[in-house]
Every structure is written in C-alpha cells, then in structure tokens.
Amino acid sequence: MSENGVRKSAVLLFSLGQNEAVEVFKYLGPKEVQKISLAMAAINNLSYEQIDDVVADFRNECNARASIGASDEYLRNVLIEALGPDKAANLLDKIMQGNDHSGIESLKWMDPSSAADLIRHEHPQIIATILVHLEPDLSSSILSFFPERMRNEVLIRTATLEGVQPQALRELNDVLTQLLSGSDRIKKSASGGVGLTAEILNFMGGNVEASALSFIREYDPELAQRIQDKMFVFENILDIDDRSIQTILREVQSDSLVIALKGTSTDLKEKIFRNMSQRAAEMLRDDLESKGPVKLSEVEAEQKEILKVVRKLADDGQIVLGSKGGDEGLIE
C-alpha cells in the first residue's frame, strides 16, 4: 500500500466511527494495523472537505470493483496518541478480542527477538514452515537473531518449500504445542519458494545476504541464481529513498530510462519525476507520451541494464536498496 493509500485509509477509519473502525481492524494484518495507526497518529485538523474527498474516492473504488510484527504495546501507544487514552483503550480491547492470537498468528504480534527465542531450537524445516506464513520483513528480522549456519539452512528450506499440506500443519502443531495451537484451523497453507526467499534476503544487510547466497550456491548453484534474479526487480526502485534515486539517475541515459519506464506503475514514474529537475521531468514526460509502442523484450532489456547500475551502486555503498539499509549511513 502506498503512503497516500495508507493516509486515505486512516482518514476513512476516522470518518467511519469507532465501532466500524474496530470491525475493519479485525480484518487487517499486524503490518497494516501498524502503518494505518501511524498515519492516524499523524493526522491533525482534518477538514470536512478532506474527509469528503477520501470517502468519494472510496465510493468510486468500490463502484469500479463491484461486478506488523507490531507488538500490542506499540499499537496501544500509537492509538493512545491518535485517539486519547479512553477511546484507545476501548478500541484496543475490541480489536484484541477479535484477533486470533493463537498459533502462527501470535508470532505476527511478537517482538522478533522473542519469536526467534521461541523457535530457535526447532528443526530448520519446521522454522522454514513457520516463516513462510509471516511477512518477509518479519521473517528477516527473526532470522537475524539466528546463528549464521542455522539462518542459511533455514533459507535453503524456504527456497525449496513449495507448500504445506494441512496434515503436516497439524503435525507441526503437535510439535510446537502452544506456539502453533491454532494451525489446525488453517485450510490453506502459505508456500515458500524462490520468490519468498528473495524477499526475505532483500530485508537483510549486504554481508548476511552474501553469506546466505554463498551457502545456497554451494548447495545448488542454479537455485542461488534463481533467488538472486528475483531479489530486486525494476518496480522495487519505488522503495528506494530519494537521495539514492537521484544518484541512480545520474548514471542512467535518458533514452534508456524512457524505454525502461514503459508499462511501469504511475507511482514509479511519479517518483522518478519528483527526483529530477522540473525541466528534465517535463522532457521525460514528453518523451514517454510521444514514444510509440515498444517490444516487451526491449523494455525488459533496458530495465535489466538499469538494474545492473542499481546493483553496482549498492555494492559500492553509494545507495541503499529498499529497507536493507536500516539505520546505516550512505557511503560517499
């Protein structure tokens, strides 16, 4: 969900009222609750016109479609700041009563270090089965508390895990007892695979990523290459900070950029425009509008060349990819 989408969701929940907001929160995951709660906390002095605009957008979206691991304490603090202690207490009580905190769902609300302590002594296959049911960034955080060899063993298994049968989940429930006590109600299980493993690695630091890929490459070179190919796609540029975007643009030819942006999302194009001078952005817009149809193979080829530039800049420490940089500063 984009930043604008998160803010609109927060405004919409404010406009619905407490009881209706509670019902909506019940259907959201921890990560979504975290993002929207932060947005709610940041909202000040909403005008009726702003609310009307958001509600109108929501109505139009509905008509068109008609045919975190965050801790409880963190959520409580955010909602208290947004709504005040009395309203927040009532809202939290109702949300928590409606959420399933058993089994794997409980891990989504735990601190990553606590979750890691809870499962670190299980077999790597069991840990992998658990992690594929979590958001990649939470899985990455949990893995960061494991010893290097254990972490790499788990990543190999997430990469080769194609799915989990309900019976296997029930057996896993027996092994982990209270931890996965709710898993027998799961009708469909999450699958692992190359894509998920790549997403998990995307949230890890460069040294950890390199170590894990090296370990996997010794086990299966082809598998390691497939993971690496999936680790950063062109649309992921949307997650790069503005300063890094500007660094990338200085290394990319405008003709290549025009072709590479063909067929990409509006959000990505707008992010590129925002990080250019007004004149350069206008020229790029004109080139995109005047450019005729381009073969998909040409678009993919140009995107691949730009991704090579992105990866090189990241390897040289000049930019940070997505969330991988954490709190580290950029290397000049």
N, C-alpha and C positions, 0 to 999 in steps of 0.2 A: 504494500500500500504506500503511495506517495505521501510526502509531507502534507500536501494540500488535502489529500484524501483523509488523512488522519485528523487534521483540523476540522474538516467538514463533519466527520463522524462525531467529534467531540461536541461541536455546536448542535448537531442533530440530537444527541443524547440529552444535552441541557434543555432543548426545546420540548422533548418528549415528557419530561417529568420523572420523578424518582422511581415510581413503580414500573413504568415502562422501561426505563434505563436498566433497572435490575434484570428484567427479562432478557434484554439484549445482551447484557454482560454474561449471562448464563451460557450463551452460545458462542462466546469468544474464547480463544485460547489465551494462555498467560501472556504471550508476547504481544498480542493485540490489545489486551487489557492494559498492559504497561504503556504502550505507545499512546493509546487514547487517553489514559489517565494523565500522562504528562501533558498532553495537549489541553486537557480540561483545566489543569493547574495553571497553565499559561494564559488562559483566556481572561480578559478584563473588559468590562464595559461593552458588552455586546449590544448592538442596536437592533431594533425590530427589523430594520431593512436587511441587515446581515443575516438574521435568522430566516427571514422570508426567502432570501436568495438560496440559502442552503436547502431549505425544505422544498423549494421549487425544483432545484437540481435533483434532489432525491426522488421527487414525484416523477420527473421526466425519465430518470434512470429506471424506475420501476415500470413505467409505461413501456419503455423501449424493450424491457426484458419480459414483458408479460406474454406472450403467445406460448510470557516472558518468563529463561526461567526466572520470573519475578517472585519474590517472597511475599507472604501475606503482610509482613511488616512494611515492606516497601510500598505495596499497594495501599495499605492503610494510611501511611504518611502522605502519599500523593493525594488521595481523596480527601483527607482532612484539610490539606492546603487548598484544595479546589472548592470544597463544599462546606467547610466548617466541621467541628468535631461532632456535633449532634447528628446532622444529616449523614455524614460519612459513616458514623457508627451503625446507623440503621441500614444504610446501603450495603455496607460490608457484611453485616450479619446475613442479609438475604442472599447476597452473591455467594458467600461461602457455603450456605446451606444448599444452594442449587448446584454447586460444583462437585464433581466426582473427584475426591482426593485419595482414592484407593489406587493401588497398583501403579502402573506406569504414569497415570495422570498425576500422582503425588510428586513424582520426580520433577515434573514441569514447574512445580511451585517451590522446589527446594533450591537452596544455595548450591552452586555447582560443586564446591568442595565437600559439602555434606553428602550430596548424591554420589560423588566419587568414593567417599569413605564407605558408603553403603554397599557398593557393588564391586569394589576393587579386588575382592578375594574370590570372585566368581570366575568361571572359565571364560576365556576370551570370546568364545562363540556365544555364550549367554549374554555377555556385556554387549556384543555387537547387536544381538537381537533386541536388546533394550534400547540401544542408542538410535536404531533406525526408526523408532517410534517418536523420537524427540526432534525439535528444531535443530538444524545443523550447527547454529552458533552455540546452543546449549550443549550439544554433544561435544563440540570442540572444546568448550570450557571444562567439561568433565574430564575429557581425555588429557587435558593439560596437567592434571594432578596425578596422572599415572606415570610409572617409570617408562623410560623410552622404549624398551623392548616390548613391554606389555601393550603400550599405545600402538606400536606398529603391528603387533599381532592382531589387535582388535580391528585396525584399519583394513588389513588384508581380508578379514572376515566380513566387514561391512561391504567391501567391494565385490565380494563373490556371493553375497547373500541375495537370493532372488525372491524370497518370500518366506513367510512362516505360516504353517498350517495351524488352524485353531487348536488341534490336539496338541501340537508342540507348544503352543502358548499355555495350554492347561498344565502341561508337564513343567514348563518353566515356572508357572505359578506355584506348583508344589515345591519346587526347589527354593524359590525365593520367598515363600510364605507370605508374610505381611507386605513385603515390598510390592509384589505383583498380585495381591489378593483379588484385584478386580479384573484380571485379564481373562477370566473365563466368560466374561460378558462381551468380549471383543468378537465381532462377527467376521471382520476382515482385518488382516494384519498389514502393516506397512512393509514395503520391500526395501532392501538395501540396494546394492549395485554401484556401478561406476559413478553415476551422477551424484548420488548422495555422498559418497566418499570424497569426491572432488569438492563438493560444497563444504564438507567438514574441514578439509585441508585449507580451503580458502580463508577460513577464520583463524588459522594458525600462523605463527610467526615464520619467517623465512627459514631459520635453522631447523625448526621442528618439521616443517614441510619437506625440506631437502632430505632430512634423515629418514622420514617416513617413506618418501618416494624411492630413495635408495634401497631401503629394506624391501619394499614391494618389488622393485626391479630385479633384485636377486631371486625373489620367489617366482616372479612371472614378468619378464620384460614387456610383453605385449599388454598385459593388464596395467602396468605402470604407465605406459604411453597413453592408453585409453583414458586413464584417470587424469593425466596431465593435460590432454587435449580438452577435457571437459572443465578444467579448473577455472578458466576465465574466458568467457565469451564476450562478443562485442557489446552486447546490451549491458553487460556488467560495468561498462565505463560510466554508466549512470550513477554508480555507487562511489565513484572516486571523488575526492574533495576538489574544490575549485582550483586551488593552487596547483595541484597535480595535473588537472585538465589543461591549464594554461601551459605547463611545461610540455605536455604531450603535443599540443597544437603547434608549438614552436618547432617540433621535429617532423611534422606531417605536411606533405604537399597538399595544397588546396584542391587540386584535381582529384587526388586520391580520396580526400575527405568527402567530396561531392558524391562520388560513386558509392563509397562505403556507407554513407548515411541514407541511401535509397532503401526504403522499406522499413527503416527503423522507427521506433516509437516517437511520438511527439515530445514526450518528456526528455528523451535523449537529445533530440535536435535542439530543444529549448535550452538544455544545459550547455550544449556546445555554443549556442548563440550568446548566452549570458557571459561566457568567458572569452569573448572576442571583443574587439573594438566595435563601436556602432557601425562604422563604415564596412569593416570586414564582415560583420554579421549580415548586413544588408546585401553585400555582394554574394555571400554564400546562399542566402535565401533565394536571390535571383537565379543563381546557377542551378539550385535544386529544382526550381519551378520550370526553368527553361530546358533542363536536361530531359531528353526523351527516355523511352523505356531502355532499361539496361538488363542484360542477361544475369540471371541469378549467380552463375558461376563467376562473372566479373565482380559482382558485389562481394561475394564471399572471398574472392582473391584479394581485393583491396582491404577488406576487413582483417584478413589474416596478416597482411603486411603491417597494418597499423597495430595489431595486437603484438607483433614481434617488437615493434618500437616500445609499446607499453611494457612488455615483459623485460626488455633490456633496461629501460629506465628504472623499473622496480628492482631489478637485480643489482643495478649500480647504486641503489639507495637514493635516487633523485625523486622518486614518487612513492606513494603508499597505495596499494590496491585495496579498495573497499574497506572492510573493518579489520584487515590484518595488521594495520599499523599500530593499533592500540593507542597508548599514550606516548609512543616514541616520537621524537622529533625527526624532521626531514634532514637528510644529509646533503649539504650543499656541495 
